[in-house]
Amino acid sequence: MDPRFTELLTPFLKFIGDRELEPGSDLRELGLDSMQAIELLFAIEDAFGVSLPDEAMNDATFATAGSLWTEVRAALGDDAPVERVNAA
């Protein structure tokens, strides 16, 4: 995942504590609620200059950090730099 993405996401996770954000991290378990998800969506779209499609606005997309990053990555398109994604 892009370090900018994890940096942007972390403040929305009130229960993250000292844990490291991983692709499989459950966003609801870490404190992301539906109102914050909307705020997060706007922050992501502003920070990355993308617009996530309406069909991506569902519980599955916001389930884990990795599932959300997958949608952001898709919105960035094929020309997004490879170094934005960690191998983990």
Summary of the structure (lengths in Angstrom):
residues: 88
radius of gyration: 12.1
end to end distance: 8.0
largest distance: 34.4
contacts: 216
relative contact order: 0.20
helix: 49%
strand: 2%
